[in-house]
Amino acid sequence: MSREEVVKIVNDFLINEIEIDEELIKEEALLKDDLGIDSLDFVDIVVIVERHFHFKIKAEEMKDIRSLAQFYDYILSKVATNTDVKG
């Protein structure tokens, strides 16, 4: 899966399911400060990511992710390495 595919999938669910304004979706956007993602949104995002990309998100791996670009890269790295991918 390419980075562009990851970006499209993530952006689509942020806009359509989390209801974030499309104009706010930029790589440098901070998840909490710029996009307003709170803990309840994050729970929804985890479920969506796990459903779309077929891996489990570990909280300790997410602790340093602040920007949307970092989030895309995290997902891409998990998909690329097939770490924790469900059979």
Stockholm file with secondary structure:
# STOCKHOLM 1.0

chainA/1-87         MSREEVVKIVNDFLINEIEIDEELIKEEALLKDDLGIDSLDFVDIVVIVERHFHFKIKAEEMKDIRSLAQFYDYILSKVATNTDVKG
#=GR chainA/1-87 SS CCHHHHHHHHHHHHHHTSCCCGGGCCTTCBTTTTTCCCHHHHHHHHHHHHHHHCBCCCHHHHTTCCBHHHHHHHHHHHHHHTTTBCC
#=GC SS_cons        CCHHHHHHHHHHHHHHTSCCCGGGCCTTCBTTTTTCCCHHHHHHHHHHHHHHHCBCCCHHHHTTCCBHHHHHHHHHHHHHHTTTBCC
//
